[in-house]
């Protein structure tokens, strides 16, 4: 009788443990943020992201070619008129990072900056 009870108990524990393993967390769905670059601004500003949250940045330009550069996150992408760039990012550290246009786009180029905040 004890063996039958022990086998039943082991089976019950194994079934419960197996069920727990199959209940994995749902994958985090990426968030899409549209970013517009134009002489001489980056919108939205600031760009807000969450640490560990996958993000798709859809970056476009309203006028001439720009460069979307966030050096701290290893992002450096040319943005051409009529060809939006799709950038996939999962920020791994909190902080405030500079966003710069790194392609000369006119006399106000040096002032074309923004902020990306990872919360």
N, C-alpha and C positions, 0 to 999 in steps of 0.2 A: 504493500500500500504506500509506503514512504517513497519507493522508487517511482511509482506512477505519479505521485504528487510532485516529486522533485522534477521529473521530466516535464510535467505540465507547467510547473512554475518556470523552468528554464525556457520552454517554448514561448510562454507568455512574455517573459522579459525580452527574449530575442525579437519577438514580433513587435513589441513596443519600441525597442531600440531601432529596428529597421525602419519603422514608420517615421521616426524622428529624423533619420538621415534623409529620407526622401522629401522632407518639407524644407527645402532650401529657400532662402530669401529670393524674392522676385528681383530680377536684374533692374537696376536703376535706369529709367528711360532718359535719353538725352533731351536737353532743353535746347530750343533753337532761338537764337538772338540775331536779329537783323541789325547790321551796322552799316551806316551810310557815311562815306567820306566825301567831302566837297570842300572847295576853297573856302575857308581855311579852318574847317571844323571836322570833328568826328562825333557822330551821334549814334546811340545815346552817349552821354558823358555825365557821369561815369558809367562804365559797363560793369554790371554786378554779376558775379558768379559765386557758386557755393563750392567749398572744398570737397573734392571727391565726386562731384556731380558732373557727369559727361555733358558737354555742351557742343553744339554745332553753331559756329559763328558764320553767318552768311554776310560777307562783306562786299559791298558794291560802291561804285563811285557815281556821283551825279554829274561829273564834268570831265576832268582830265585823269591821267594815270596817277595813282598814289601808291605809297608803300605802307602796308599795315605791319608795324614792327612792335613787338613786345619782347624785348631782349631777355628779360628775366624768365620768360616762359618758352624761350626758343621759338618764337613765332616771327617769321619775316617773309611776308608774301606780297608780291606786286598785285595791285588791284587795277585792272584795265577797264575802260569804258565798255559796257555791253557784255562783260564777262565776269560776273560775280564769282568770288572765291568762296569755297566752302571749307572751313577749317574746323577740325575736330580736336577738342581740348578737354582734358580732365585735370583740373588744377589740383595739385597735391600739397600746396602750402598756402596758408592764409597770408594776406598782405595786400598792399597797394602798389600797383605797378604802372609804369609810364607806358603809354601808347603813343607812338610817334609815326609821322609820315616820313619815310626815309628815302623818298624819291622827290627830287626838287620839282615842285608843282606851280611855282610862281613866286612873286615878291613876298607873300605872307607865309611862305613855307615854314620858316623857322618858328612860327607861332602855332603851327598845326600839331597840337598835342592833346592827349586825353588821358584818362585814368581808367585802369581796370582794377576792380576791387574783388578780392576773393575773401568771402566771409566764412 
